[in-house]
Amino acid sequence: MKNQLKILRAMRDWSQAELGQHLDVSRQAVNAIETGKYDPSLPLAFKIARLFGRPIEEIFDDEFDGGTDDGQ
Amino acid sequence: MNLTEAPMTDSDDIAQSNGRRIMWIIISTLGIVMVGGAIAGYMAEHNAQGGGPLGTAGIVTFSVFAALIAGLGYVIWTNSRKLKANSEPLTKREKLNRNILLGCGIGGGIVGLTISLNSTLTASSDADAIDLFLNSSIPPLAALLLAFFWGVIMPVISWVWHKRAIDEQEASAYRDGAFYAGYAYLMGAPSWWFLWRGGLVPEPNGVAIFILFAIIWAAVWYWKKYH
């Protein structure tokens, strides 16, 4: 899943390790989320959203194509 | 502010990953255990040929083994120091995680080496090297202590590790490792068994299967966590 985490982190001039400390996860976890190798759980996604004061959908992009829910 | 216009700081890309250091510590620990196994095998062969004092070739061989153990020990020591000296801020969770992994690695190495050396000292003249390393008898007290550690202490350490030390990304990596290792076991062990029944390979060895299972699990966990 694409996301804006690296940009948001850079805006606060935090390292991955520092962001990890704010979220109580490892630097590797932050790196995996930033590079799209790992999708965070819903609780962690909310924690990230609260930390940066933005809605989840502004940080994470599920690349939904805009179609209707029934796939049409 | 548009998010795409934000400045980028990539100090993390410069920082060396602790994962590589942990990998070297794990590999070196396994290497020491394997050298221990090689020593056991060498002594078994030596005893099979009549035993007695080691000749020049034997002394040279043991010097190589000793140098290998010293070299691997040095790798563990230097990487442990770098790991400790790394200024990367760690959460309490990460510190506990690191300490548990290091403790298990060092403890496992010491236990493996002790068993290997014990096998060497008690090797009979007709012992097979692999069988000696995997299945040779150990003193009852040592067996009780090892079984207590593996069956009682390890579950407690594992519980603490899962509840207090790892985060959700590592838990996911660990589950992936279990998934791959489980399938490797479900498919690999019966294949070995069928081939043995067909007289094509040696009899399945439970300890070897366990070790392969653990190695696959650990390798996938490592790959998923650090790459």
Contacts between the chains, C-beta under 8 A, distances in Angstrom:
chain1	res1	chain2	res2	distance
A	4	B	3	4.9
A	6	B	8	7.3
A	7	B	3	4.9
A	7	B	4	6.9
A	7	B	6	4.4
A	7	B	8	7.4
A	8	B	3	6.9
A	8	B	6	7.4
A	9	B	9	8.0
A	10	B	6	5.3
A	10	B	7	5.6
A	10	B	8	4.8
A	10	B	9	5.0
A	11	B	1	7.4
A	11	B	3	7.9
A	11	B	6	4.6
A	11	B	7	7.3
A	13	B	9	6.0
A	15	B	9	7.6
A	15	B	11	5.4
A	15	B	12	5.5
A	15	B	15	7.6
A	15	B	88	7.9
A	15	B	89	8.0
A	16	B	12	4.2
A	17	B	12	7.4
A	17	B	15	7.8
A	17	B	88	4.8
A	17	B	89	5.0
A	17	B	90	7.4
A	18	B	89	6.3
A	20	B	91	6.5
A	20	B	94	7.8
A	21	B	89	5.7
A	21	B	91	5.4
A	24	B	91	5.6
A	24	B	93	6.3
A	24	B	167	7.1
A	25	B	91	7.6
A	25	B	93	7.9
A	25	B	167	4.1
A	25	B	168	7.1
A	25	B	169	6.5
A	26	B	91	7.3
A	26	B	93	7.6
A	26	B	94	5.3
A	26	B	97	7.6
A	26	B	167	5.5
A	26	B	169	6.9
A	26	B	170	6.7
A	27	B	12	7.1
A	27	B	88	6.6
A	28	B	17	7.7
A	28	B	19	6.7
A	28	B	169	6.6
A	28	B	170	7.4
A	28	B	225	5.6
A	28	B	226	6.0
A	29	B	167	5.1
A	29	B	168	7.2
A	29	B	169	3.6
A	29	B	170	7.1
A	31	B	12	6.9
A	32	B	169	5.3
A	33	B	169	7.4
A	37	B	227	7.8
A	38	B	169	5.0
A	38	B	172	6.5
A	40	B	168	7.2
A	40	B	169	7.9
A	41	B	168	5.5
A	44	B	168	6.2
A	58	B	3	7.9
